[in-house]
Amino acid sequence: MMIFILNMFQEYFFVAVIALMFLLACVIELFRTALTFPVKTSVALAYTRGKYDRVVSLIDIILAERYAEVRKIV
C-alpha cells in the first residue's frame, strides 16, 4: 500500500517525503518487533513456567504422601 501511495504521489515532494518516512518507520518497527519482543518474552515465560512447574510437582508429591497416609488409616 505504501509503495502504491509513493508511486502515485511521487510528483508531490511533500507527500512523497511523508510517505517515505512512514514506510521507513513501518519497516523499522516491523524488524524491531520481530527481532526483540518475542524472544525476550518467550524466555521469561519459559523461566517462570519452569519455576511454577517445580513448585506444583513438589506440592503434588506432598499431598500424595499425606493422602496415602489418610487412606491407610481408613
Phi, psi and omega per residue, in radians:
M1 nan -0.754 -3.141
M2 -1.170 -0.605 3.102
I3 -1.153 -0.680 3.084
F4 -1.087 -0.815 3.135
I5 -1.104 -0.705 3.131
L6 -1.112 -0.739 3.104
N7 -1.185 -0.657 -3.082
M8 -1.220 -0.670 -3.053
F9 -1.922 0.447 -3.091
Q10 -1.199 -0.356 3.116
E11 -1.363 -0.319 3.072
Y12 -1.683 1.876 -2.997
F13 -1.038 -0.791 -3.079
F14 -1.113 -0.783 3.137
V15 -1.168 -0.695 3.134
A16 -1.119 -0.711 3.132
V17 -1.151 -0.768 3.122
I18 -1.114 -0.759 3.125
A19 -1.105 -0.706 3.117
L20 -1.154 -0.719 3.097
M21 -1.139 -0.704 3.119
F22 -1.157 -0.715 3.101
L23 -1.094 -0.751 3.110
L24 -1.111 -0.726 3.107
A25 -1.116 -0.713 3.114
C26 -1.117 -0.755 -3.138
V27 -1.152 -0.752 3.114
I28 -1.100 -0.757 3.129
E29 -1.125 -0.663 3.111
L30 -1.094 -0.837 3.140
F31 -1.165 -0.691 3.141
R32 -1.119 -0.733 3.122
T33 -1.200 -0.746 -3.087
A34 -1.203 -0.553 -3.047
L35 -1.640 -0.386 -3.050
T36 -1.995 -0.888 -2.936
F37 -1.070 -0.944 -3.053
P38 -1.138 -0.595 -3.078
V39 -1.173 -0.863 -3.128
K40 -1.101 -0.750 -3.131
T41 -1.153 -0.740 -3.124
S42 -1.140 -0.705 3.126
V43 -1.152 -0.748 3.127
A44 -1.121 -0.739 3.119
L45 -1.146 -0.694 3.130
A46 -1.135 -0.718 3.129
Y47 -1.134 -0.793 3.135
T48 -1.127 -0.716 3.136
R49 -1.156 -0.641 3.089
G50 -1.062 -0.769 3.100
K51 -1.119 -0.742 -3.137
Y52 -1.113 -0.735 3.138
D53 -1.120 -0.657 3.106
R54 -1.142 -0.729 3.129
V55 -1.133 -0.770 -3.132
V56 -1.134 -0.710 3.135
S57 -1.176 -0.631 3.081
L58 -1.144 -0.758 3.090
I59 -1.100 -0.677 3.118
D60 -1.081 -0.734 3.126
I61 -1.130 -0.785 -3.137
I62 -1.081 -0.813 -3.129
L63 -1.171 -0.640 3.119
A64 -1.112 -0.718 3.107
E65 -1.161 -0.731 -3.133
R66 -1.108 -0.808 -3.113
Y67 -1.304 -0.375 3.048
A68 -1.185 -0.696 3.086
E69 -1.152 -0.703 3.127
V70 -1.127 -0.687 3.138
R71 -1.191 -0.553 3.110
K72 -1.196 -0.638 -3.128
I73 -1.215 -0.717 -3.098
V74 -1.375 nan nan
